[in-house]
Amino acid sequence: MERQGEEFSGLFADIDLNSTKLGSNAQQRNVTITEVLRALDEIDLFEHNGDVIGTLMSI
């Protein structure tokens, strides 16, 4: 059995979490990242058919 979370290893490796596009300082970036994660948490992945993130971004 895989360790919990192992399948997410490196998930954010290609994302610049220090980008000023997320906010002009660390506190603002943390707020933006938190908001994105909370929005993703609200998605019902099991009842959705298709590309969840692609559909979300096209709305």
C-alpha angles and dihedrals in degrees: 000000000000119000111256110269095013091116088061094054109134093006093139097034092111096045121091101222089182094059115130086224085078093050141315095257139024094264093053091046090052090052092050093047091048091051092050093049091048091050090050090048090059093059114103099224095181097054096042123096118207134006105349098191094039091052091047093051093049094057 
